[in-house]
Amino acid sequence: MNVNGFPLRCPHCGGDSFKRSRLPMGGPGLSLFGFELMGEDAVVFTCRTCNRIELFGSAHTTEVDLRGKSIDCDRCGTLIPATAGVCPNCGQPK
């Protein structure tokens, strides 16, 4: 999996399998580490091996390359196999 053009690897265990989710970042004026977030969702990747969390800024500007990777369905959370184009549980496109 690549995020913004770089391979995503867990810095703790070296794993390369992650569960993707979004984190609502609140309303205007919320600050995190000195950055004003202004209500945009962040993208969260949780390592499937050690559960370390990697947090990326705005979900609108984070590019994720999922080609050839199994991912979690945004709708129901079921793992979608790398070879499938839709979730086998609910039909949500990958």
N, CA, C and O atoms as a MOPAC input file, in Angstrom:
PM7 MOZYME 1SCF
protein

 N      0.85600 1    -1.16700 1     0.00000 1
 C      0.00000 1     0.00000 1     0.00000 1
 C      0.90400 1     1.23200 1     0.00000 1
 O      1.87800 1     1.29800 1     0.75000 1
 N      0.57700 1     2.19200 1    -0.83600 1
 C      1.29600 1     3.45800 1    -0.87100 1
 C      0.38300 1     4.57600 1    -0.40200 1
 O     -0.80900 1     4.59000 1    -0.71000 1
 N      0.95000 1     5.50900 1     0.34200 1
 C      0.22800 1     6.69700 1     0.78800 1
 C      1.02900 1     7.90700 1     0.32700 1
 O      2.19700 1     8.06500 1     0.68200 1
 N      0.39000 1     8.75300 1    -0.46200 1
 C      1.03700 1     9.93500 1    -1.03500 1
 C      2.34800 1     9.58800 1    -1.74200 1
 O      3.32100 1    10.33900 1    -1.67600 1
 N      2.35600 1     8.43100 1    -2.42100 1
 C      3.50300 1     8.03900 1    -3.22600 1
 C      4.58800 1     7.27600 1    -2.48200 1
 O      5.58700 1     6.89600 1    -3.09200 1
 N      4.42600 1     7.03900 1    -1.18300 1
 C      5.43000 1     6.33100 1    -0.40000 1
 C      4.84700 1     5.03400 1     0.15500 1
 O      3.67700 1     4.99900 1     0.53600 1
 N      5.65400 1     3.95900 1     0.20700 1
 C      5.15600 1     2.69700 1     0.76000 1
 C      4.81700 1     2.87000 1     2.24200 1
 O      5.56400 1     3.50600 1     2.98600 1
 N      3.70200 1     2.30800 1     2.66000 1
 C      3.30900 1     2.37300 1     4.06300 1
 C      3.79100 1     1.11500 1     4.76500 1
 O      3.35400 1     0.01000 1     4.44600 1
 N      4.68700 1     1.28600 1     5.71400 1
 C      5.21700 1     0.20200 1     6.54800 1
 C      5.12300 1     0.66000 1     7.99100 1
 O      5.33800 1     1.83400 1     8.29300 1
 N      4.80800 1    -0.25200 1     8.86700 1
 C      4.75100 1     0.06000 1    10.28700 1
 C      6.17300 1     0.30200 1    10.79700 1
 O      7.03000 1    -0.56900 1    10.64400 1
 N      6.44500 1     1.46900 1    11.40200 1
 C      7.79100 1     1.71800 1    11.91000 1
 C      8.11500 1     0.88800 1    13.15900 1
 O      9.27700 1     0.79500 1    13.55600 1
 N      7.10500 1     0.29300 1    13.76800 1
 C      7.32300 1    -0.49400 1    14.98200 1
 C      7.68800 1    -1.94900 1    14.65900 1
 O      8.68700 1    -2.46500 1    15.15800 1
 N      6.86900 1    -2.61100 1    13.81600 1
 C      7.08900 1    -4.04300 1    13.55000 1
 C      7.47100 1    -4.33200 1    12.09800 1
 O      7.84100 1    -5.46100 1    11.77500 1
 N      7.38600 1    -3.32900 1    11.21800 1
 C      7.71300 1    -3.54200 1     9.81000 1
 C      6.57500 1    -4.10100 1     8.98400 1
 O      6.74800 1    -4.37700 1     7.79700 1
 N      5.38700 1    -4.27700 1     9.60700 1
 C      4.23900 1    -4.82200 1     8.90500 1
 C      3.77700 1    -3.94800 1     7.75200 1
 O      4.03800 1    -2.74500 1     7.72500 1
 N      3.08600 1    -4.56800 1     6.79600 1
 C      2.58400 1    -3.80400 1     5.64900 1
 C      1.09700 1    -4.03700 1     5.41000 1
 O      0.59500 1    -3.75300 1     4.32200 1
 N      0.39000 1    -4.54700 1     6.40800 1
 C     -1.04800 1    -4.76600 1     6.30600 1
 C     -1.74600 1    -3.87800 1     7.33500 1
 O     -1.48900 1    -3.97500 1     8.53500 1
 N     -2.63300 1    -3.01100 1     6.84300 1
 C     -3.25600 1    -2.00200 1     7.69600 1
 C     -4.76400 1    -1.98300 1     7.52200 1
 O     -5.28400 1    -2.26800 1     6.44300 1
 N     -5.45300 1    -1.64600 1     8.59200 1
 C     -6.88100 1    -1.35900 1     8.53300 1
 C     -7.01400 1     0.15200 1     8.36700 1
 O     -6.43400 1     0.92000 1     9.13400 1
 N     -7.77900 1     0.57300 1     7.36500 1
 C     -7.96200 1     1.99600 1     7.07900 1
 C     -9.27500 1     2.47800 1     7.67700 1
 O    -10.28900 1     1.78400 1     7.61400 1
 N     -9.24700 1     3.67100 1     8.25600 1
 C    -10.46400 1     4.29300 1     8.77900 1
 C    -10.29500 1     5.80600 1     8.72900 1
 O     -9.23300 1     6.31900 1     8.37800 1
 N    -11.36000 1     6.50300 1     9.08500 1
 C    -11.32200 1     7.96900 1     9.14400 1
 C    -11.55200 1     8.41100 1    10.57400 1
 O    -12.25700 1     7.74800 1    11.33400 1
 N    -10.95300 1     9.53500 1    10.93600 1
 C    -11.09700 1    10.09500 1    12.26700 1
 C    -11.64600 1    11.50700 1    12.14200 1
 O    -10.95200 1    12.39000 1    11.63800 1
 N    -12.88700 1    11.74200 1    12.59300 1
 C    -13.42600 1    13.10600 1    12.57100 1
 C    -12.58400 1    13.99400 1    13.47600 1
 O    -12.30800 1    13.64300 1    14.62300 1
 N    -12.19100 1    15.11400 1    12.96800 1
 C    -11.27700 1    15.97400 1    13.71300 1
 C    -11.95300 1    17.19200 1    14.34800 1
 O    -11.27800 1    18.15700 1    14.70500 1
 N    -13.26400 1    17.15300 1    14.48900 1
 C    -13.93800 1    18.22500 1    15.22000 1
 C    -14.25300 1    19.43800 1    14.37900 1
 O    -14.21100 1    19.39700 1    13.15000 1
 N    -14.56900 1    20.51700 1    15.06400 1
 C    -14.99500 1    21.74600 1    14.39900 1
 C    -13.87300 1    22.74100 1    14.22700 1
 O    -12.71800 1    22.45300 1    14.54100 1
 N    -14.21600 1    23.91400 1    13.72700 1
 C    -13.23100 1    24.97600 1    13.50700 1
 C    -12.51200 1    25.32800 1    14.80600 1
 O    -13.11500 1    25.35500 1    15.87900 1
 N    -11.22300 1    25.59400 1    14.68800 1
 C    -10.44500 1    26.01700 1    15.83200 1
 C     -9.76200 1    24.87800 1    16.57500 1
 O     -8.97300 1    25.13100 1    17.48500 1
 N    -10.04400 1    23.63000 1    16.21000 1
 C     -9.39800 1    22.50500 1    16.86800 1
 C     -7.95700 1    22.42000 1    16.38900 1
 O     -7.69900 1    22.45600 1    15.18600 1
 N     -7.02900 1    22.31000 1    17.31100 1
 C     -5.61600 1    22.21400 1    16.96100 1
 C     -5.05600 1    20.87700 1    17.39200 1
 O     -5.42500 1    20.34600 1    18.44000 1
 N     -4.17400 1    20.34000 1    16.59000 1
 C     -3.46400 1    19.11600 1    16.92700 1
 C     -2.01800 1    19.30600 1    16.51600 1
 O     -1.72600 1    19.52100 1    15.33900 1
 N     -1.12200 1    19.23100 1    17.46500 1
 C      0.30500 1    19.40800 1    17.21600 1
 C      0.59900 1    20.74400 1    16.52000 1
 O      1.50200 1    20.83100 1    15.68900 1
 N     -0.16900 1    21.77700 1    16.86800 1
 C      0.08500 1    23.10100 1    16.33100 1
 C     -0.55300 1    23.38100 1    14.98100 1
 O     -0.33900 1    24.45500 1    14.41700 1
 N     -1.32900 1    22.45000 1    14.44700 1
 C     -1.98100 1    22.65300 1    13.15400 1
 C     -3.47400 1    22.84800 1    13.35900 1
 O     -4.10000 1    22.08900 1    14.09800 1
 N     -4.04700 1    23.84700 1    12.72200 1
 C     -5.48400 1    24.03600 1    12.74500 1
 C     -6.11100 1    23.03900 1    11.78900 1
 O     -5.75800 1    23.00300 1    10.61000 1
 N     -7.04000 1    22.22600 1    12.28300 1
 C     -7.59800 1    21.15300 1    11.47800 1
 C     -8.89800 1    21.52200 1    10.79300 1
 O     -9.25800 1    20.90800 1     9.78900 1
 N     -9.59600 1    22.49000 1    11.30100 1
 C    -10.81100 1    23.04900 1    10.70800 1
 C    -11.81600 1    21.99700 1    10.27300 1
 O    -12.42300 1    22.13100 1     9.21100 1
 N    -12.00200 1    20.97100 1    11.05800 1
 C    -13.09500 1    20.05000 1    10.83800 1
 C    -12.90100 1    18.99000 1     9.77500 1
 O    -13.83200 1    18.23000 1     9.50900 1
 N    -11.73900 1    18.90300 1     9.15800 1
 C    -11.53100 1    17.88300 1     8.12900 1
 C    -11.18900 1    16.54900 1     8.77700 1
 O    -10.50600 1    16.51300 1     9.80100 1
 N    -11.65800 1    15.45100 1     8.18800 1
 C    -11.34000 1    14.12500 1     8.69500 1
 C     -9.88300 1    13.79000 1     8.41300 1
 O     -9.32000 1    14.21900 1     7.40500 1
 N     -9.27700 1    13.02000 1     9.31400 1
 C     -7.93500 1    12.48700 1     9.09100 1
 C     -8.08200 1    11.04300 1     8.62200 1
 O     -9.11700 1    10.41300 1     8.84000 1
 N     -7.03600 1    10.52500 1     7.97700 1
 C     -7.00800 1     9.13000 1     7.56200 1
 C     -6.14400 1     8.37800 1     8.57100 1
 O     -5.02500 1     8.78900 1     8.87600 1
 N     -6.68200 1     7.26700 1     9.08400 1
 C     -5.98900 1     6.48200 1    10.09900 1
 C     -5.70800 1     5.09700 1     9.53000 1
 O     -6.59500 1     4.46300 1     8.95800 1
 N     -4.48000 1     4.63400 1     9.68800 1
 C     -4.10900 1     3.28100 1     9.32200 1
 C     -3.64100 1     2.58000 1    10.59000 1
 O     -2.73200 1     3.06000 1    11.26800 1
 N     -4.26000 1     1.44100 1    10.91400 1
 C     -3.88800 1     0.66900 1    12.09200 1
 C     -3.21400 1    -0.61600 1    11.63700 1
 O     -3.79500 1    -1.39200 1    10.87800 1
 N     -1.99800 1    -0.84200 1    12.09700 1
 C     -1.23300 1    -2.03200 1    11.71200 1
 C     -1.96000 1    -3.28200 1    12.19300 1
 O     -2.32700 1    -3.38200 1    13.36400 1
 N     -2.16400 1    -4.22800 1    11.29100 1
 C     -2.84900 1    -5.47100 1    11.65000 1
 C     -1.97800 1    -6.39400 1    12.51600 1
 O     -2.50100 1    -7.30700 1    13.15700 1
 N     -0.67300 1    -6.16900 1    12.54100 1
 C      0.22300 1    -7.01700 1    13.31900 1
 C      0.36700 1    -6.53900 1    14.76500 1
 O      0.22600 1    -7.32700 1    15.70000 1
 N      0.65000 1    -5.24300 1    14.94500 1
 C      0.95100 1    -4.75000 1    16.29100 1
 C     -0.02500 1    -3.68400 1    16.79500 1
 O      0.09200 1    -3.23600 1    17.93600 1
 N     -0.98000 1    -3.27500 1    15.96600 1
 C     -1.99800 1    -2.27400 1    16.30900 1
 C     -1.46700 1    -0.85100 1    16.45400 1
 O     -2.15800 1     0.00300 1    17.00900 1
 N     -0.26600 1    -0.57900 1    15.97300 1
 C      0.23400 1     0.79700 1    15.97700 1
 C     -0.63500 1     1.61700 1    15.03000 1
 O     -1.07000 1     1.12200 1    13.99000 1
 N     -0.88400 1     2.86400 1    15.39100 1
 C     -1.72300 1     3.75400 1    14.58500 1
 C     -0.85900 1     4.77600 1    13.86800 1
 O     -0.00600 1     5.42300 1    14.47600 1
 N     -1.08700 1     4.91400 1    12.56900 1
 C     -0.45600 1     5.95200 1    11.76200 1
 C     -1.55800 1     6.91100 1    11.33300 1
 O     -2.57700 1     6.48200 1    10.79100 1
 N     -1.36600 1     8.18400 1    11.56500 1
 C     -2.37700 1     9.21000 1    11.31600 1
 C     -1.88700 1    10.15400 1    10.22500 1
 O     -0.77400 1    10.67400 1    10.30100 1
 N     -2.72300 1    10.37400 1     9.20600 1
 C     -2.39700 1    11.28400 1     8.11900 1
 C     -3.42300 1    12.40300 1     8.09900 1
 O     -4.58100 1    12.19100 1     8.45800 1
 N     -3.00900 1    13.58900 1     7.68400 1
 C     -3.86500 1    14.77000 1     7.67700 1
 C     -5.16200 1    14.59700 1     6.92500 1
 O     -5.78000 1    13.53500 1     6.99200 1
 N     -5.57300 1    15.59000 1     6.23000 1
 C     -6.87100 1    15.63900 1     5.56300 1
 C     -7.13700 1    14.42800 1     4.68100 1
 O     -6.31800 1    14.05500 1     3.84100 1
 N     -8.30300 1    13.82300 1     4.89300 1
 C     -8.71900 1    12.69300 1     4.06100 1
 C     -8.89600 1    13.11700 1     2.61200 1
 O     -8.83900 1    12.28000 1     1.71200 1
 N     -9.10900 1    14.40500 1     2.37700 1
 C     -9.34000 1    14.90400 1     1.01500 1
 C     -8.04200 1    15.03400 1     0.22700 1
 O     -8.07400 1    15.06400 1    -1.00400 1
 N     -6.88900 1    15.11100 1     0.91400 1
 C     -5.62500 1    15.30100 1     0.20800 1
 C     -4.68000 1    14.10800 1     0.34500 1
 O     -3.58100 1    14.13500 1    -0.20700 1
 N     -5.08400 1    13.06200 1     1.07000 1
 C     -4.24600 1    11.88000 1     1.23200 1
 C     -4.55600 1    10.89700 1     0.11100 1
 O     -5.68100 1    10.41200 1    -0.00700 1
 N     -3.54500 1    10.60400 1    -0.71400 1
 C     -3.71100 1     9.67300 1    -1.81700 1
 C     -3.27100 1     8.28700 1    -1.36700 1
 O     -2.15600 1     8.10400 1    -0.88000 1
 N     -4.15500 1     7.32200 1    -1.53400 1
 C     -3.85500 1     5.95300 1    -1.12900 1
 C     -3.92600 1     5.05800 1    -2.36100 1
 O     -4.95000 1     5.00700 1    -3.04400 1
 N     -2.83800 1     4.35700 1    -2.63800 1
 C     -2.77100 1     3.41600 1    -3.75200 1
 C     -3.04300 1     2.02500 1    -3.20400 1
 O     -2.22700 1     1.47500 1    -2.46400 1
 N     -4.19000 1     1.45400 1    -3.56500 1
 C     -4.60800 1     0.16600 1    -3.02500 1
 C     -4.45600 1    -0.97500 1    -4.02200 1
 O     -4.89900 1    -2.09200 1    -3.75300 1
 N     -3.83800 1    -0.71100 1    -5.16300 1
 C     -3.70000 1    -1.76200 1    -6.17100 1
 C     -2.95300 1    -2.96500 1    -5.60800 1
 O     -1.86500 1    -2.83500 1    -5.04800 1
 N     -3.56100 1    -4.13300 1    -5.76900 1
 C     -2.92700 1    -5.36300 1    -5.33400 1
 C     -2.95800 1    -5.60600 1    -3.83500 1
 O     -2.26700 1    -6.50000 1    -3.34600 1
 N     -3.74700 1    -4.83000 1    -3.08900 1
 C     -3.80500 1    -4.98100 1    -1.64000 1
 C     -5.21600 1    -5.29000 1    -1.18600 1
 O     -6.18500 1    -4.80300 1    -1.76800 1
 N     -5.32900 1    -6.09900 1    -0.14900 1
 C     -6.61900 1    -6.31800 1     0.50200 1
 C     -6.89300 1    -5.12000 1     1.39600 1
 O     -5.98600 1    -4.61100 1     2.05400 1
 N     -8.14000 1    -4.66900 1     1.42100 1
 C     -8.48700 1    -3.51500 1     2.25200 1
 C     -9.79200 1    -3.78600 1     2.99000 1
 O    -10.53400 1    -4.71000 1     2.65600 1
 N    -10.05700 1    -2.96000 1     4.00200 1
 C    -11.31700 1    -3.04600 1     4.71700 1
 C    -12.37000 1    -2.21600 1     3.99800 1
 O    -12.08700 1    -1.12100 1     3.51100 1
 N    -13.57600 1    -2.74400 1     3.93700 1
 C    -14.69500 1    -2.03900 1     3.32500 1
 C    -15.03500 1    -0.80900 1     4.16200 1
 O    -15.16400 1    -0.89700 1     5.38300 1
 N    -15.18000 1     0.33900 1     3.49700 1
 C    -15.54400 1     1.57800 1     4.19300 1
 C    -16.94100 1     1.49500 1     4.78400 1
 O    -17.23400 1     2.15900 1     5.77900 1
 N    -17.80800 1     0.68300 1     4.18000 1
 C    -19.19700 1     0.60200 1     4.62900 1
 C    -19.38400 1    -0.38100 1     5.78500 1
 O    -19.97700 1    -0.02600 1     6.80300 1
 N    -18.88000 1    -1.63100 1     5.63900 1
 C    -19.19500 1    -2.66000 1     6.64500 1
 C    -17.97900 1    -3.20700 1     7.39300 1
 O    -18.14000 1    -3.93800 1     8.37000 1
 N    -16.76100 1    -2.86600 1     6.95200 1
 C    -15.56400 1    -3.30800 1     7.64800 1
 C    -15.02600 1    -4.66700 1     7.24400 1
 O    -13.97900 1    -5.08000 1     7.74400 1
 N    -15.71300 1    -5.38100 1     6.34900 1
 C    -15.25700 1    -6.69100 1     5.88000 1
 C    -13.97500 1    -6.52700 1     5.06000 1
 O    -13.85100 1    -5.56900 1     4.29700 1
 N    -13.03000 1    -7.44500 1     5.20900 1
 C    -11.80800 1    -7.40600 1     4.42200 1
 C    -12.12400 1    -7.77000 1     2.97400 1
 O    -12.66000 1    -8.84400 1     2.70500 1
 N    -11.79100 1    -6.87500 1     2.04100 1
 C    -12.01200 1    -7.10200 1     0.61300 1
 C    -10.71700 1    -7.65700 1     0.03400 1
 O     -9.68000 1    -6.99900 1     0.12000 1
 N    -10.75000 1    -8.85600 1    -0.55600 1
 C     -9.53200 1    -9.44200 1    -1.13300 1
 C     -8.94600 1    -8.56200 1    -2.23400 1
 O     -9.65700 1    -7.80900 1    -2.90000 1
 N     -7.63100 1    -8.67900 1    -2.40700 1
 C     -6.92500 1    -7.86900 1    -3.40800 1
 C     -7.49800 1    -8.05300 1    -4.80100 1
 O     -7.49200 1    -7.11400 1    -5.59800 1
 N     -7.99500 1    -9.25000 1    -5.11300 1
 C     -8.47100 1    -9.54400 1    -6.46100 1
 C     -9.92400 1    -9.12800 1    -6.69200 1
 O    -10.39800 1    -9.16000 1    -7.82800 1
 N    -10.63700 1    -8.73900 1    -5.63600 1
 C    -12.05100 1    -8.36400 1    -5.76800 1
 C    -12.18700 1    -6.87400 1    -6.03300 1
 O    -11.38100 1    -6.07100 1    -5.56300 1
 N    -13.20200 1    -6.51900 1    -6.78200 1
 C    -13.47000 1    -5.11800 1    -7.06700 1
 C    -14.52400 1    -4.51900 1    -6.14900 1
 O    -14.65900 1    -3.30000 1    -6.05000 1
 N    -15.27400 1    -5.39900 1    -5.47300 1
 C    -16.32900 1    -4.95200 1    -4.55700 1
 C    -16.27300 1    -5.79400 1    -3.28400 1
 O    -15.69500 1    -6.88100 1    -3.27100 1
 N    -16.87900 1    -5.28100 1    -2.22100 1
 C    -16.94500 1    -6.00500 1    -0.95500 1
 C    -17.81100 1    -7.25900 1    -1.12800 1
 O    -18.92200 1    -7.16900 1    -1.64800 1
 N    -17.31500 1    -8.42900 1    -0.69700 1
 C    -18.10000 1    -9.65000 1    -0.82300 1
 C    -19.30700 1    -9.68100 1     0.12300 1
 O    -20.21800 1   -10.48800 1    -0.06300 1
 N    -19.31600 1    -8.81600 1     1.12400 1
 C    -20.40200 1    -8.79500 1     2.10400 1
 C    -21.52500 1    -7.84500 1     1.71700 1
 O    -22.69800 1    -8.21200 1     1.77400 1
 N    -21.16400 1    -6.60400 1     1.31500 1
 C    -22.21900 1    -5.60500 1     1.07400 1
 C    -22.23900 1    -5.03200 1    -0.34900 1
 O    -23.15500 1    -4.28700 1    -0.69800 1
 N    -21.22800 1    -5.37400 1    -1.18100 1
 C    -21.22100 1    -4.89700 1    -2.55900 1
 C    -20.61500 1    -3.51500 1    -2.77100 1
 O    -20.60400 1    -3.01500 1    -3.89600 1
 N    -20.11300 1    -2.89100 1    -1.71000 1
 C    -19.46300 1    -1.55900 1    -1.82700 1
 C    -18.24600 1    -1.66000 1    -2.72300 1
 O    -17.42000 1    -2.55000 1    -2.51800 1
 N    -18.09700 1    -0.77200 1    -3.72400 1
 C    -16.89400 1    -0.80500 1    -4.56300 1
 C    -15.62900 1    -0.55100 1    -3.74100 1
 O    -15.64700 1     0.19000 1    -2.75900 1
 N    -14.54400 1    -1.17600 1    -4.15900 1
 C    -13.25200 1    -1.05000 1    -3.47400 1
 C    -12.71000 1     0.34600 1    -3.59000 1
 O    -11.63100 1     0.63400 1    -3.07300 1

